[in-house]
Amino acid sequence: MSTLDNQATGLDDCAIDPAVIAELPKDCKIVSIKRHGFSFWTYTGRIDIQPVNSQPQAYFIKLVCHGKGYEMVRGEYESMKAIHATSPYFAPKPLAWGTCVEAKNTHFFLCEYRDMSGHKPDPHDLGHGLASLHRESISPTGKFGFHVTTYSGNLPQRNDWESSWEVFFAGNMRCALDHEIRAKGRHPEFETLVPVLFDRVIPRLLRPLETGGRVVKPALVHGDLWYANSGVDVPSNEPLIFDACSFYAHNEYEFGQWRPTCNGFGPEYLTAYHAYNEISEPREDYDGRLDLYKLRFNTHVSALFPDNQHLRDQMLNDMRDLIGRYGS
C-alpha cells in the first residue's frame, strides 16, 4: 500500500471535507479526526465530534482516492446497509457515502464507530450471528446476485441477478479468473484446466444442489469474511462484522474464505455455525463445494496482488486438485 500523508487524505485535526461535514449532526464541533485501522486499498480514520446539547459521538470514515472509489464506497455502503437491516446487532450502522467536494477524486464511506477489542469472536457467537444473517435475509428478487456492483479489494465482482446458483457462481468465478489473467497473464495449463473446471467440476458440485427436488435459498453473504473483517464489540461482548462486499449466494459460499488457515477461522467456527444451519444436501459434496468456493477466493486474491507468484501457484494447485477429484 502506498503511503499518503494526513493532509492529503483529510485525516488530520484541521480539515474535514464539506461533503462529510454535511452528513454529521448540524452545528457539531469537530474534536478530532485521526487515522484508525488498516486497509490495503483505502485510508481509514475516526472522527470525534461534540454535538450541541448532546454526548460526544464517534464515526468511522473510509476514503478512497482513485477512479474506482465511487463504486467501491457505494458497494460497501449497500452491503453494510443490507447486513445491518437484517441483523442490526451484527454490524456497525452505515450512515452515508459520497464524493468529497475539495479533495479531488476522493470518495468516502461513513458509519457509526464501534469500539472493538483485538480478539477474534467466539466461534459460537459468530456462528449464531452469521447463521441468523444467512437464514433471515431475503433476496429482493428471489435470485442470486446484488443490486449494485461490490468490490473485493479494489476489483469488482460480477453480481448480475441469476435464478440458478450454478449459473451465478460460474459467472462470478469467470470474472475473478479474468481479473487474475489480466494481472498475471495466461498460464500454459489454463488451456486444459479452465475448460474442465467450467464444463465438469462446477456442474458436478453445484448442480446437485438444485436438482432432485433440492433448492438453494439465496442468502446474504458478507463476501470477504476473514478474521480481520470481524471483531468483538467492547460494551456488549458481541461479534461484529464489517468491510463487506456482499451479494445473495449459497450460504456455504461464505466458508470458502475460511479454508486457508491464514484467514483465521478454523474448523471450530464451521462446527459452531452448523449447530444453527445444517449442511446442504448432498452432504457428501460438502468438502468439494467448499474447496470450489476456496478456489474462487484464491483466484480473486491472486488478481489483487500481481507481483505475488505464490498466490497463483496456490490457485493452480486448487484447480488441479478439484479437477483430479471431480473432473472425470
Sequence and secondary structure as in RCSB ss.txt:
>XXXX:A:sequence
MSTLDNQATGLDDCAIDPAVIAELPKDCKIVSIKRHGFSFWTYTGRIDIQPVNSQPQAYFIKLVCHGKGYEMVRG
EYESMKAIHATSPYFAPKPLAWGTCVEAKNTHFFLCEYRDMSGHKPDPHDLGHGLASLHRESISPTGKFGFHVTT
YSGNLPQRNDWESSWEVFFAGNMRCALDHEIRAKGRHPEFETLVPVLFDRVIPRLLRPLETGGRVVKPALVHGDL
WYANSGVDVPSNEPLIFDACSFYAHNEYEFGQWRPTCNGFGPEYLTAYHAYNEISEPREDYDGRLDLYKLRFNTH
VSALFPDNQHLRDQMLNDMRDLIGRYGS
>XXXX:A:secstr
     HHHHT SSS   HHHHTTS TT EEEEEEE S  SSSEEEEEEEE TTS  EEEEEEEE STTHHHHHHH
HHHHHHHHHHH TTSS  EEEEEE SSSTT EEEEEE   EESS   HHHHHHHHHHHHHH   SSSSBB SS  
EETTEE     BS HHHHHHHHHHHHHHHHHHHH   TTHHHHHHHIIIIIHHHHHGGGGSTT     EEE SS 
SGGGEEEETTT  EEE S   EEE GGGGGGGGSSGGGS  HHHHHHHTTTS   SSGGGHHHHHHHHHHHHHHH
HHHH TT HHHHHHHHHHHHHHHHHH  
